[in-house]
Amino acid sequence: MDPPAGLTVIGVARTGHTELEGTPIQAGLNRAERGTVEIDARFQEGLAGLAGFDYAWLLSWLGRPDEPAGPPPLRLVPFLLRRQRRQMGVFATRAPRRPSPIGLSLVRLLGVSGTVITFAGVDLLDGTPVLDLKPYVTRFDQPAGEPRCGWFDEVPLAE
């Protein structure tokens, strides 16, 4: 499924994952694996200065043509709660099937060369459309104190 009109695809993610099964659920849980983003040549000038950052937010379109028809469920059992079969509202999860399937990955930038960005922290399927990149800025993005993380605070991340 392509992004709706009004959203511009700036590039495509290239990873070693072709099936949803086995693809890491979050970039932060897969920091060692490398991938690339191939940026459309029309947007190459927009990469100026990006190499000076260690991390960037990668926004992607997670819609897939093989997904079931119809709207996604508003309540679901998140991957990390599958053993407990505990449901949550979709907006309290990081589930990829959402009303607007926009992915958000914090990736470590390893290099920018021409129109190719090499990164670590893969959680995307090969060929995932990339909508935007934004630099991670500690002073803006890192909240003070110890923020609550809802049900995520109650479950182990490695199951």
C-alpha positions as CSV (number, residue, x, y, z in Angstrom):
1,M,0.0,0.0,0.0
2,D,1.4,3.4,-1.0
3,P,1.3,6.4,1.2
4,P,-1.7,8.6,0.7
5,A,-1.6,11.7,-1.6
6,G,0.2,14.5,0.2
7,L,2.9,12.3,1.7
8,T,6.1,12.3,-0.2
9,V,8.4,9.3,-0.3
10,I,11.9,10.5,-0.1
11,G,13.6,7.2,-0.4
12,V,13.5,3.5,0.4
13,A,15.0,1.4,3.2
14,R,17.3,-1.5,2.2
15,T,17.6,-4.2,4.8
16,G,18.1,-8.0,5.0
17,H,14.4,-8.6,6.0
18,T,11.8,-9.6,3.4
19,E,9.2,-11.2,5.7
20,L,7.5,-9.6,8.7
21,E,8.1,-12.7,10.7
22,G,11.6,-12.4,12.1
23,T,12.0,-8.7,11.5
24,P,13.0,-7.0,14.8
25,I,10.2,-5.2,16.5
26,Q,12.2,-2.0,17.4
27,A,15.4,-0.4,16.2
28,G,16.6,-0.1,19.7
29,L,16.5,-3.9,20.2
30,N,18.6,-4.5,17.1
31,R,21.3,-1.9,17.3
32,A,24.0,-4.0,15.6
33,E,22.3,-4.8,12.3
34,R,23.0,-2.4,9.5
35,G,20.8,-1.1,6.7
36,T,20.7,1.7,4.2
37,V,18.3,4.3,3.0
38,E,18.5,5.1,-0.7
39,I,17.4,8.7,-1.0
40,D,15.8,9.9,-4.3
41,A,18.3,12.1,-6.1
42,R,15.8,15.0,-6.0
43,F,16.3,15.2,-2.2
44,Q,20.1,14.7,-2.1
45,E,20.7,18.4,-1.3
46,G,18.6,18.0,1.8
47,L,21.2,15.6,3.3
48,A,23.7,18.4,3.8
49,G,24.8,18.4,7.4
50,L,23.2,15.1,8.4
51,A,26.5,13.3,8.6
52,G,27.3,15.5,11.7
53,F,24.7,13.7,13.8
54,D,25.1,10.3,15.5
55,Y,21.3,9.5,15.5
56,A,18.3,10.4,13.4
57,W,14.6,9.7,13.5
58,L,13.6,7.7,10.4
59,L,9.9,8.0,9.5
60,S,8.5,5.3,7.2
61,W,5.3,4.1,5.7
62,L,4.5,0.6,7.1
63,G,1.4,0.0,4.9
64,R,1.6,-3.3,3.0
65,P,-0.4,-4.6,0.1
66,D,-0.8,-8.0,1.8
67,E,-2.5,-6.6,4.9
68,P,-6.1,-7.6,5.6
69,A,-8.7,-5.2,4.1
70,G,-10.5,-2.8,6.3
71,P,-9.5,-0.6,9.2
72,P,-7.0,-1.9,11.7
73,P,-8.2,-3.0,15.1
74,L,-8.3,-0.3,17.8
75,R,-7.5,-2.9,20.4
76,L,-4.9,-5.6,20.0
77,V,-2.5,-7.9,21.8
78,P,1.0,-6.3,21.4
79,F,3.9,-8.6,20.6
80,L,5.5,-8.2,24.1
81,L,2.2,-9.1,25.7
82,R,1.4,-12.1,23.5
83,R,2.0,-14.7,26.3
84,Q,-0.4,-12.9,28.7
85,R,-2.9,-12.3,25.8
86,R,-3.4,-8.8,27.3
87,Q,-5.0,-6.3,25.0
88,M,-4.1,-2.6,24.6
89,G,-5.4,0.2,22.5
90,V,-3.4,0.6,19.3
91,F,-2.2,4.1,20.4
92,A,-0.6,2.6,23.5
93,T,1.4,0.2,21.3
94,R,4.1,0.4,18.6
95,A,2.1,-2.0,16.4
96,P,2.8,-1.5,12.7
97,R,-0.9,-1.9,11.7
98,R,-2.5,1.4,12.6
99,P,-5.0,4.0,11.2
100,S,-2.0,5.8,9.7
101,P,0.9,3.3,9.5
102,I,3.7,5.7,10.0
103,G,6.9,4.0,11.4
104,L,9.3,5.8,13.8
105,S,12.8,4.4,14.2
106,L,15.7,6.0,16.1
107,V,18.7,4.8,14.0
108,R,22.4,5.4,14.5
109,L,23.9,7.1,11.5
110,L,27.0,5.4,10.3
111,G,27.6,7.4,7.1
112,V,26.1,9.5,4.3
113,S,27.6,9.1,0.9
114,G,25.9,10.7,-2.1
115,T,22.3,9.6,-1.8
116,V,22.9,6.6,0.5
117,I,22.6,6.7,4.2
118,T,24.1,3.8,6.2
119,F,22.6,3.2,9.6
120,A,22.5,0.7,12.4
121,G,19.3,-0.3,14.2
122,V,17.2,-2.1,11.6
123,D,13.5,-2.7,12.3
124,L,12.2,-2.4,8.7
125,L,11.4,-4.7,5.9
126,D,13.5,-4.3,2.7
127,G,11.8,-1.8,0.4
128,T,9.9,0.1,3.1
129,P,9.2,3.7,1.8
130,V,10.9,6.4,3.8
131,L,8.9,9.6,4.4
132,D,11.4,11.7,6.3
133,L,14.6,11.9,8.4
134,K,15.0,14.2,11.3
135,P,18.2,14.6,13.4
136,Y,18.1,13.4,17.0
137,V,18.9,16.4,19.2
138,T,19.5,15.5,22.8
139,R,18.4,18.9,24.1
140,F,15.0,18.5,22.3
141,D,14.4,14.8,22.3
142,Q,15.6,13.5,25.7
143,P,13.0,14.2,28.4
144,A,14.1,15.1,31.9
145,G,13.8,12.6,34.7
146,E,12.5,9.1,34.4
147,P,9.4,9.3,32.1
148,R,6.7,6.7,32.7
149,C,6.3,4.2,29.8
150,G,3.0,2.6,30.7
151,W,2.7,-1.1,30.3
152,F,6.2,-1.3,28.7
153,D,7.6,-0.7,32.2
154,E,6.0,-4.0,33.3
155,V,7.4,-6.4,30.7
156,P,10.8,-7.6,29.8
157,L,11.9,-6.5,26.3
158,A,13.6,-9.7,25.4
159,E,11.2,-12.6,25.1
